[in-house]
Amino acid sequence: MEAILYTRVGCHLCDDAKEVLIRHGLLLQERDIDSDPELRAKFDVCVPVVEIDGKIRFRGRVDEILLARLLHDEDS
């Protein structure tokens, strides 16, 4: 399962999200929203944003329990 983490430099919530996603075995791509005006306009005040298999699943904090359920449901 692949995930995109929309992030920005100096975002401690983004760092936390990255740790959780890696711990759950997701293949992670990071995109710095400040390097792309469209991404910054779309996600400016809600990073981190986590997209999993093409769907936005989390904004702000990543709920580890919901993530585990989501990943378990995908495996079924």
Secondary structure, DSSP 4 states (H G I P E B T S, - for coil): -EEEEEE-TT-HHHHHHHHHHHHTT-EEEEEEGGG-HHHHHHHTTT--EEEETTEEEEESS--HHHHHHHHHHHH-
